[in-house]
């Protein structure tokens, strides 16, 4: 009887966990379907792994709109920059082999590197503190290049800063890492990824190939003015660089999530290196590791990364201490897969629900000081919206010639955070736009620089609007 009594509590806990997993899985379907519809994404694939066990690996919607082919767990999506974590992992494997050193300067591996690269280090390429530019403006994405040609062109790109002086995201830096991996590893970096990471992890992931027949490959889509279009074409070699040119499936990402929880492919030291903060020359820390962004959510450590490229958007969210990983793959550009990932995470870690901020009520809007933050004021809370009539607010905003970016925020950036709907980020003068809580930044093209009037109308607090007018425009 004693044994029966001791087993009973454990059984209750197990049954409770199974019920939670089942209920959460049903809720996942509702979350994904609602966001897929709201974000106008043809398809979505999701992988959820907890404690080394896949809880849900599923596809939703269409992989190919023209053929009406459905998304499945084995549908291939492009990773875009989410794939940087795999390149970072390969670098650490080569460090473990003694073929690379994190703090070695680039001329050790690239003898013809220009003087501006002589003090750049492998570590700084991994964490975006090398000073290297974001991209190479001389490269035509519709042309093919050899790695040597890409490297020769990159040598001519002026750095943004001295190494270690600032953090600046650099796709070019990861392209260079891939080339270095190819050189020191003795073969194309993509083949090394396959043999050293993908195959041992049980993944079918691969470098993008425009010419190969890839069963189950999803089509990528853009959306302009409410119309879905096919992704733009990119040359085969420019879709094989190390800044994120991978095909993965939800099933692949479930297996990779299990790798992140274990020690069979990556050692604990390797993972801690990937998830350690970057340090600038000044001693300032940045929450970016090696191919991962670092966050604390409700006191919990999390690492994540997104990708957005050629009609695809992706996001991975991993809680190392809670052993929970969520990956979301979408086949449309400019989507917000992180919204899906965050909502799913809160199902399995209920404490995270406290970090969600509800859309403000009319009373909150009325009482909270609001500002316009954007490119015209260095994204600082200095341009205050003043009340001009009940639940209507205005500000005079100096706009420069060209494209201006902005949104409406409270000082804490959370209580009030209004932006554009996902497909309506570009606005014109005198055009009234609906606002979305926690939406995207607005962009407006200005031909004549000067001061413009921004009006925020919240008479309908659930559906506020925004309009930008020249100062001479009559107020309706």
WOURKA-V334009 format. One record per residue. N is the residue number from 1. RES is the residue in one small letter. D_LAST is the distance of its C-alpha to the last C-alpha in whole Angstrom. Layout:
((N	RES	D_LAST) (N	RES	D_LAST))
//
This chain:
((1	x	81) (2	x	79) (3	x	78) (4	x	76) (5	x	75) (6	x	74) (7	x	72) (8	x	70) (9	x	67) (10	x	67) (11	x	67) (12	x	64) (13	x	62) (14	x	63) (15	x	62) (16	x	58) (17	x	58) (18	x	58) (19	x	56) (20	x	53) (21	x	54) (22	x	53) (23	x	50) (24	x	49) (25	x	49) (26	x	48) (27	x	45) (28	x	45) (29	x	44) (30	x	41) (31	x	40) (32	x	40) (33	x	39) (34	x	36) (35	x	35) (36	x	37) (37	x	34) (38	x	31) (39	x	32) (40	x	33) (41	x	37) (42	x	39) (43	x	42) (44	x	43) (45	x	46) (46	x	47) (47	x	50) (48	x	51) (49	x	54) (50	x	55) (51	x	58) (52	x	60) (53	x	59) (54	x	56) (55	x	54) (56	x	52) (57	x	52) (58	x	50) (59	x	48) (60	x	45) (61	x	43) (62	x	44) (63	x	46) (64	x	46) (65	x	43) (66	x	45) (67	x	48) (68	x	47) (69	x	49) (70	x	48) (71	x	48) (72	x	51) (73	x	53) (74	x	54) (75	x	51) (76	x	51) (77	x	48) (78	x	47) (79	x	47) (80	x	45) (81	x	45) (82	x	47) (83	x	50) (84	x	50) (85	x	52) (86	x	55) (87	x	55) (88	x	56) (89	x	58) (90	x	60) (91	x	60) (92	x	62) (93	x	64) (94	x	65) (95	x	65) (96	x	68) (97	x	70) (98	x	70) (99	x	69) (100	x	65) (101	x	65) (102	x	61) (103	x	62) (104	x	64) (105	x	62) (106	x	61) (107	x	64) (108	x	66) (109	x	65) (110	x	63) (111	x	66) (112	x	64) (113	x	61) (114	x	59) (115	x	60) (116	x	56) (117	x	57) (118	x	61) (119	x	59) (120	x	57) (121	x	58) (122	x	58) (123	x	57) (124	x	54) (125	x	53) (126	x	53) (127	x	51) (128	x	48) (129	x	50) (130	x	52) (131	x	49) (132	x	49) (133	x	46) (134	x	44) (135	x	45) (136	x	47) (137	x	45) (138	x	48) (139	x	48) (140	x	47) (141	x	47) (142	x	48) (143	x	51) (144	x	54) (145	x	56) (146	x	59) (147	x	59) (148	x	61) (149	x	58) (150	x	55) (151	x	57) (152	x	58) (153	x	54) (154	x	53) (155	x	56) (156	x	53) (157	x	50) (158	x	50) (159	x	49) (160	x	46) (161	x	48) (162	x	52) (163	x	53) (164	x	52) (165	x	50) (166	x	46) (167	x	45) (168	x	44) (169	x	44) (170	x	46) (171	x	46) (172	x	49) (173	x	51) (174	x	52) (175	x	52) (176	x	55) (177	x	56) (178	x	57) (179	x	59) (180	x	61) (181	x	62) (182	x	63) (183	x	65) (184	x	67) (185	x	67) (186	x	69) (187	x	66) (188	x	63) (189	x	61) (190	x	60) (191	x	63) (192	x	64) (193	x	61) (194	x	62) (195	x	66) (196	x	65) (197	x	62) (198	x	61) (199	x	64) (200	x	65) (201	x	62) (202	x	63) (203	x	60) (204	x	59) (205	x	56) (206	x	57) (207	x	55) (208	x	53) (209	x	55) (210	x	53) (211	x	56) (212	x	58) (213	x	58) (214	x	56) (215	x	57) (216	x	54) (217	x	51) (218	x	48) (219	x	45) (220	x	42) (221	x	39) (222	x	36) (223	x	32) (224	x	30) (225	x	26) (226	x	28) (227	x	31) (228	x	35) (229	x	37) (230	x	40) (231	x	41) (232	x	41) (233	x	45) (234	x	47) (235	x	50) (236	x	53) (237	x	54) (238	x	51) (239	x	50) (240	x	53) (241	x	53) (242	x	53) (243	x	49) (244	x	49) (245	x	50) (246	x	52) (247	x	52) (248	x	52) (249	x	52) (250	x	51) (251	x	55) (252	x	55) (253	x	53) (254	x	55) (255	x	58) (256	x	56) (257	x	55) (258	x	59) (259	x	60) (260	x	57) (261	x	59) (262	x	62) (263	x	65) (264	x	66) (265	x	64) (266	x	63) (267	x	64) (268	x	63) (269	x	63) (270	x	61) (271	x	58) (272	x	58) (273	x	58) (274	x	55) (275	x	53) (276	x	54) (277	x	51) (278	x	51) (279	x	52) (280	x	51) (281	x	54) (282	x	52) (283	x	53) (284	x	49) (285	x	49) (286	x	47) (287	x	46) (288	x	47) (289	x	51) (290	x	52) (291	x	50) (292	x	48) (293	x	46) (294	x	47) (295	x	45) (296	x	46) (297	x	44) (298	x	45) (299	x	48) (300	x	49) (301	x	50) (302	x	48) (303	x	48) (304	x	46) (305	x	44) (306	x	42) (307	x	42) (308	x	40) (309	x	41) (310	x	42) (311	x	40) (312	x	41) (313	x	40) (314	x	43) (315	x	43) (316	x	46) (317	x	46) (318	x	50) (319	x	51) (320	x	54) (321	x	55) (322	x	54) (323	x	55) (324	x	52) (325	x	51) (326	x	48) (327	x	47) (328	x	44) (329	x	44) (330	x	41) (331	x	41) (332	x	38) (333	x	36) (334	x	34) (335	x	35) (336	x	35) (337	x	38) (338	x	39) (339	x	36) (340	x	39) (341	x	42) (342	x	40) (343	x	40) (344	x	44) (345	x	45) (346	x	44) (347	x	46) (348	x	49) (349	x	48) (350	x	47) (351	x	46) (352	x	44) (353	x	41) (354	x	41) (355	x	39) (356	x	36) (357	x	33) (358	x	31) (359	x	27) (360	x	26) (361	x	25) (362	x	22) (363	x	24) (364	x	25) (365	x	22) (366	x	21) (367	x	25) (368	x	25) (369	x	24) (370	x	22) (371	x	22) (372	x	22) (373	x	25) (374	x	26) (375	x	28) (376	x	26) (377	x	27) (378	x	31) (379	x	29) (380	x	29) (381	x	27) (382	x	26) (383	x	23) (384	x	21) (385	x	18) (386	x	17) (387	x	16) (388	x	13) (389	x	12) (390	x	15) (391	x	15) (392	x	12) (393	x	14) (394	x	13) (395	x	16) (396	x	17) (397	x	19) (398	x	22) (399	x	22) (400	x	25) (401	x	26) (402	x	27) (403	x	26) (404	x	24) (405	x	25) (406	x	23) (407	x	23) (408	x	22) (409	x	25) (410	x	26) (411	x	29) (412	x	32) (413	x	30) (414	x	31) (415	x	29) (416	x	25) (417	x	25) (418	x	23) (419	x	23) (420	x	22) (421	x	24) (422	x	28) (423	x	27) (424	x	23) (425	x	24) (426	x	23) (427	x	19) (428	x	17) (429	x	14) (430	x	11) (431	x	13) (432	x	12) (433	x	15) (434	x	17) (435	x	19) (436	x	23) (437	x	25) (438	x	28) (439	x	26) (440	x	27) (441	x	25) (442	x	22) (443	x	23) (444	x	21) (445	x	23) (446	x	22) (447	x	24) (448	x	23) (449	x	23) (450	x	21) (451	x	19) (452	x	16) (453	x	13) (454	x	13) (455	x	11) (456	x	13) (457	x	12) (458	x	15) (459	x	15) (460	x	17) (461	x	19) (462	x	21) (463	x	19) (464	x	16) (465	x	14) (466	x	13) (467	x	11) (468	x	13) (469	x	11) (470	x	13) (471	x	13) (472	x	12) (473	x	9) (474	x	6) (475	x	4) (476	x	0))
//
